[in-house]
């Protein structure tokens, strides 16, 4: 191997190792300004007191390769365009010793970001304090959740389907400012439900989270349970409390039928016994005052004294005893041939008739007259009917007859009335 020296009379002394080998330059002036550089030539820059190596990629000087690391003060500088690799054997580590004052810092300068990513160098996962971080970013809004065994993963804000899920072993805390609230919106169909699954109980207890009272619809519930048999009562001002109802004893029970007509046997009872009901419930207390149907009817209808032969009638509101009065007969005339379809006759002089009286009319089926035989009277009832107008009190009424075919001659009509006065 030969070494070629070029030092005398030059601004950049140099020497070349071997024929066409690496040339090492020294001086304050950049040798690339005066010489043709080869890939791998070195320049000891005395102005910066640093070693530089020429690269044909970009035709520029860069820091030496890892084999020739450039140390500036307390910094290790990788060659330009190259990665800085710290290599250690398996199960060994890189120790950053900050002495006793601490802390030990890994930082950047010139407002640069600090990237720690094993995958960039072909590694896999980043493990910090024993927790293995995800190898990639999650979706927008996701949070970092541990499985409790040293593996972290991205979770959609604790959301699974439409459920909000707390990290394993952790409580789910909904935090809001004072005087604000959580709204459960069930839309227009309602109702809004707070429920559980898997046959679990639903516990609502402010004290578990350090709170005080549960307030439902403005009513503050007691913080603890009461004793057996107590009831929940309000003070009328929104505070509920457990209350022990007064306890009393019954020493004697006595029952009296009073004026109802009923009696109770076995009264009074001081410890145990049987009450026996007897007697008849009076009409004035909703009964019949009788033990037979005949006597019950007699007790319920108006008095029958002096009403022999009368009929029980009603005016639509009350019942009373009234007479049936048979007044007599009247003749209704349809005229001579060819006759007519209707006729009428006025009955007068009835001093005991009233406007509320009910009139009863009938063709005398077995009667005879100057115009018709008994048989014709009976036939008349098949094609003619009889009606009357409202009676005039103390006077009478008018009888009307309408036929479905022409009728002639005179017919005998019997009338009577039923007074309701």
C-alpha positions, 0 to 999 in steps of 0.5 A: 500500500502506498501513501501519497502526501500533498502538503507543501505549498497547499492550502489544504494538506492531504494524503491518499491511502493507496492508489485511488484510495481514500484521501484525508484532507486537513485545513480551514478551507473546504477541499471540494472547492479546489479538488475532485472529491471521491466518495468516502474522502475525509476532511478534518475541518479545523475551523469547526474541529470536526471530521467530515466525510464526502458523499456522492449522494447530494455531493456534500459533506456529512458527519462520519458514519457510525464507525466514525461517530462525530462527538461534539461536546456532550452530543453524538451526531449521526452522519447526515441522512443516516439513522443513529443506532444504539445496539445492545445485547439481549436483556441489556439496556441503555442507561441514562445516568443523571447522577443524584440530582435527576431527573433523567430526560430524553428531549429535543431542541429547536422545537422538534417533536420527540418520536419513539416508535419501535416499528420505524427500526423494524421493532414491534411494540413500545413498552413503558413501565411494563405496559405494552402500547398499541402499535398504531393509532386508534379511531377519533375519540377513542381512549387508551384502556388496559386489560389489567395484564400489561397490554393497552388498547384503544377503546371507543370512549368506553362505548360498546354498541349503545352502552357506556362501559367502564374500564375493567375493575374501575368505576364509571364516573359521570362528571358535571358542573354544579347545578347541571344534570344528566338527561336520559332522552327516550324520544317521544315514545318513552318511558326513560328507563334505568335498568340492569342486566343478567338479573343484577340489582340496581343500586343508587347510593350517593354515599358510595361516591362520597355524596350525601342524600338521594333526592327523587322528584324533590324528596330527600330519602333517608341515608340509611335503612330504618328498622323492621316495620317502620314506614316512610313519611314526609315532613311536607317540606321534601324530607322523608324519614323512617317513622314507627306508627303508634301501636295500640291494643283492642280490649273489647268490641261491642256491636249494636244494631241501633234503630235498624231492627237488627241485633247482634248476639255475642257482643261484647267480645273481649278476647275472641268470639262470634257475633251473630246477626238477628232481627229484621231490617226496617224499611227506613234503613233499606229493608222490608221490615218483614219476614215474608214476601206478602208482608214485605210487599204490604210494607213497601207500597202505599197504605192500603187502608180505605183503598179497597178495590183500587189499583196501584198506579204510578205517575212516573215518580211515585205510586198511589192507589186509584179508582177504575171508573166505568162511565158508559157508552158512546156512539160513533157515526161514520155516516150513510153510504158510502160512509167514511174512513174516520169519525169522532164523538165527544164525551162530556159531563165527566166531573171526576175525570182529570187531565192525567186520567188514563182512558180505556176504549173498546168496541162492544163486540156483542152489542147491537144497534140500529145499523149493525149486528153483534157480529158486525161489531166484532168484525169492526175491531179488525179494520178500525182502531180507537184513540182519544185526546187528553181529557179535560179535567171535570169535563171529558174527552173526544173519541176518534176512530180510523178505519183501513176501509170505508165504514158506514153507520153508527157503532157503540163504543164503551169507555172507562178511565183510570184516575191517577189523582 
